[in-house]
């Protein structure tokens, strides 16, 4: 068991996501920054579906009750294991009684804690990812415990990986989405020549951008959406759907972020700027 | 049978969108669902592909595969040609209980006033109509229901409520539906359905499929409570009527 001594701002269990229930309205969910999680799980030689903790904005304080190995990933953050600083993308052995303390975020918005064998919170509809109402809770609370299996003497093939530049990237690579052709030349020009700022309306469901394009009067019949879809409201607002985003929508869908760019955006917070570029 | 025309659009690297003419009609929906069945049965591996249908569109998603749009479009067009005729699908009408008691139907009086009818007329119109499920989305188990009679057409509330109770049955414009969970909402609430439309503990968590029909049945407050308990302990079976193809 991992005991959550302090939960931080928003800490949840996430895996690759929940598939094959979208036709009934269930969002995919799963890690916002899948690229970082993939790397952390790889170091631990975990299956890539292994569940991790996703830690947003401020970090928790965690007590390990069994021996295992861990890897930190995602945002750069000061973390100590029994008061000794540890770093991202490096395998550490932990013993029963060890305490992991997250400090201040230096760069990025979401940090990850991967563990040998993955966290074993309850699997519902094929995934352990927190999402209400599929799961009872959307975040861990003080005092709560999360299950994991004991692992002794794990010797990793690779013990360390270099952190990638994902946290520094500001360009989102995009593809055309179904209503791309509705954009006027002026809207297109604006879309690909200017920077956009992440607004305070940003969470696991969607990121809204502050700057608007010229508005429009197009309406579409409600149709399927995906994580990474950029919706374009009549007022000219851009809304980027993220992992907990709704499965259908009625706003024109103009762009689709690449998988990597979903990870890039997931590490941005209010006030950060991004721009769009075709792949 | 003549197939309605389709158009194909790229949607990122892992998905492709198939669109039918931009209209809300049974004919279009039937064509979409026939083709979806055909694709799953004869062309695509259901364990890998997800399909999401709504009104005039069908999205095909493969989270791992990088789709070559021109090549895959060609295959889809050929499959669509071949799918002509289709296989008869089971047509299902679900009868769902609704209590229109004032305790639940918090906007019923106002709706009646604005439409110039009695509350009984509203309930009669709402329960007589048979609705078509054109899509499921927004939140788990939320059905987009079409077929609301013109007499019941009323705009959504000027200010949405922050909390609409789970099971609330609402009307707005030419739409009606049930809020499957507590959520914000701007529809006019006229009743409540005691049956959960989404049960995460079931292998198929939502018994309704796109293309099914829904009819609401007025129940008393006592029956409502009984059905609620039956549903909670897992013995309530929604009334299912098979319709002729």
Interface residues (C-beta under 8 A of the other chain):
Chain A: X19 X20 X21 X22 X23 X24 X25 X26 X124 X125 X133 X134 X175 X176 X177 X178 X220 X221 X222 X223 X224 X226 X228 X229 X246 X247 X248 X249 X253 X256 X257 X258 X259
Chain B: X9 X10 X11 X12 X13 X14 X15 X17 X19 X22 X24 X50 X51 X52 X53 X54 X55 X56 X57 X59 X61 X63 X134 X135 X136 X137 X138 X139 X140 X141 X142 X144 X180 X181 X198 X200 X201 X205 X206 X210
